[in-house]
């Protein structure tokens, strides 16, 4: 009897393990669809299709590289600038979607290059102009990066609870008597972070019963009489947010669950159909739902709980954009390696595609621009200079460099952007940039005594010049520092390259 029981347990264990293995979401599925999306949406922008949903799925599945993320961030900034920070006057889900994507990318949407995209979500009346959809996604977005407070989240929760249908669940319109699978699932996702509240917990239980009862025999869901991949995706995302396995018997019909239903819509190229034909919106939603379920399986935070996201620091050196970038006139230049290293990252440009002009000088505005690019500093403005017009190409760079303390004006009101930058001015700015990079800026001034023109160094510049020499960022030649001499483009590339290397940023 014991032997039979033991054999039964072994067979049962093997069966359970086999079932669990079969149920697990394949990494190949994630990769295939991720590859498809990166091809279908090569340059994601602010958009409900071909935008944030693709970015969120790719970033949260660790399928997006730095170049892809940077492409979205650039496009998003360009769009936000063009709208002067106002994404929409009535459709506030635009803010919610962008806030979630920026948070996933490690950016602060409350100060994205000077634009606050979080504050609009605190405007309860405008958010709820869209009805339940506006409130649900505002709650998800605020929770995603812990941007909200109890006052605003409680208002949204109360608003949503008051729209619950008689027997549980929610729909898009108050006039509809029956709950809708999509909307109910979205509410569950929003409520997943608030289960400690009794009213929320009870409403979630009723909604889960509703979703269990209306599930189709295919394992999927209908919305307004049409069974589609998107409806199944919203339910899968909700179950994952609630940490409910998609294999839960309550959500398995005829031996099929939501993942089975979603995968039945998958096409050979990795895309997904809405009903029968490949559809980008369906692909993005199916993908992020599968990513949500995979994250739940792997014990990670839920798709929209971005407390695990590593926030971008102040310094964010640009990644390599060109595997090989050089210029015809630097092949024999001693600073060739430094110039190429910066050019490959888009930090410094040539005078043309083939000419760098290493011996020409650089203006103060140009130097400020290159330093800001090198450190990847986000736009910030704390002051204006009377001689730096808002319409000038270097305006944002000068403002940013000034705001981070890298540059000062030649007076309280003027920057003198077009004059050539001297060597001592450049080295002082490099020292200030080094502080932002975490390098200690101390060191003895004794090193200056080795140079015959040390007395020509301005008192305000001695610390910066000494630091750059002591740290190996700057190596004077011929026993002279030449502090007043205009610094050449090639030498500028070299000191910035050595700064980034010394700070171990490249």
Buried (B, 14 or more C-beta within 10 A) or exposed (E): EEEEEEEEEEEEEEEEEEEEEEBBBEEEBBEBBBEBBBEBBEEBBBBEBBBBBBBBBBBBBEBBEEEBBBBBBEBBBEBBBEEEBEBEEEBBBBBBBBBBBBBBBBBBBBBBBBBEBBEBBBBBEBBBEBBBBBBBBBBBBBBBBEBBEEEBBEBBBEBBBEBBBEEBBBBBEEEEEEBBBBBBBBBBBBBBBBEEBEEBEEBBEBBBBBBBEBBBEBBBBBBEEEBBBBBBBBBBBBBBBBEBBBBEEBBBBEEBBBBBBBBBBBBEEBBBBBEEEBBBBBBBBBBBBBBBBBBBBEEBBBBBBBEEBEEBEEBBBBBBEEEEBBBEBBEEBEBBEBBBBBBBBBBBBBEEEEEBBBEEBBBBBBBBBBBBBBBBBBBBBEEBBEBBEEEBEBBBBBBBBBBBEBBBBBEEEEBBBEBBBBBBBBBBBBBBBBBBBEBEBEBEBEBBEEBEBBEBBBEEBBBBBBBBBBBEBBEBEEEEBBBBBBBBBBBBBBBBBBBBBBBEBB
